[in-house]
Amino acid sequence: MTGLVYKSTGSWYTVKSEQGDFIECRMKGKFRIKGIKSTNPIAVGDWVDYELEETSDTVTGTIHNIHDRKNYIVRKSVNLSHQMHIIASNIDRVFLLITINNPPTTTNFIDRFLVTAEAYGIETILVFNKIDTFDEATLDEQLYMQHIYQEIGYQCLRVSSTEMKGIEALKELMIGKVSMFSGHSGVGKSTLVNAMEPNLHLKTKVISEQSKQGQHTTTFAEMYDLSFDARIIDTPGIKGFGIVDMEKEEISGYFPEFFKLKDQCRFNNCLHKDEPHCAIKAALEKDEIPWSRYKSYLKILEGDEENFRTDIYNEDRIASDETRNK
């Protein structure tokens, strides 16, 4: 039998059969010894083959095969640095939810996510959430950040779950697709899903006023069928986003604005760091590439772990102003 994984708890998987039934399944032990570097060999969004097992009390299943994935998105495992964690697979679009200060989402985090999505061929749309809470200064920050990514070519949306602003435009982009919501804890992923589909009643929590950080309400990734011909994968909040499986020479290729200029560098293997006649650094000095993007690139290149409390966005604005005033 074949089905689609809707929920993963690490040991049990909720699989929806081709007939529309939900079966709780376990994984055959041999999957764990196939040399897979992931902490979770089976992920939400996987198509799997399973066999039913009937007992006197219930019917469960055993997964014995995973179908080839068209794509997946990963991050470095929190506890096992040499392994990756597959967040979800077979995704049509990712919506990365961003909040300016409630909690703060830095360009460093955004860029790391976008680089990974580019590497695995997944379209990402940036969703600036909680716009109803913005004062004038916060609005200015949000619009500046939106300008950065729109200039690169990323589609951006502005939404408010409480005031239902931008919700219909978001739903239009999800029709007929498997979408994933991602972002820090507290950016409003579950609240936004509830706004689109109130009958789901997903759990939500308020932001801690002391730390300005969100609390985890989604413990495991889970897929939901929506009433407007769409599927959404709601994921646990991500504090940091570790990059995995990338050679230094290929990283700049996942920055679209860098990739357009790479062939203008003197050296084919230019890392855009210390090399002379580098087109990326020349564009940076002309303020044609955002400082925040270049700083994110350097941190990924050097293998620095992302700390989302570092306000790279403000550093970018200061650096940009200094360049313009030279």
Secondary structure as UniProt FT lines:
FT   STRAND          2..8
FT   STRAND          13..17
FT   TURN            18..19
FT   STRAND          22..27
FT   HELIX           29..33
FT   TURN            44..45
FT   STRAND          47..54
FT   STRAND          59..66
FT   STRAND          72..76
FT   TURN            81..82
FT   STRAND          84..89
FT   STRAND          93..98
FT   HELIX           107..119
FT   TURN            120..121
FT   STRAND          123..128
FT   HELIX           131..133
FT   HELIX           136..152
FT   STRAND          156..158
FT   TURN            161..164
FT   HELIX           167..174
FT   TURN            175..176
FT   STRAND          178..182
FT   TURN            185..186
FT   HELIX           189..196
FT   HELIX           198..200
FT   TURN            209..211
FT   STRAND          222..226
FT   TURN            227..229
FT   STRAND          230..234
FT   HELIX           248..251
FT   HELIX           252..254
FT   HELIX           256..259
FT   TURN            260..261
FT   HELIX           262..264
FT   TURN            268..269
FT   HELIX           279..285
FT   TURN            286..287
FT   HELIX           291..301
FT   TURN            302..303
FT   TURN            308..309
FT   HELIX           312..324
//
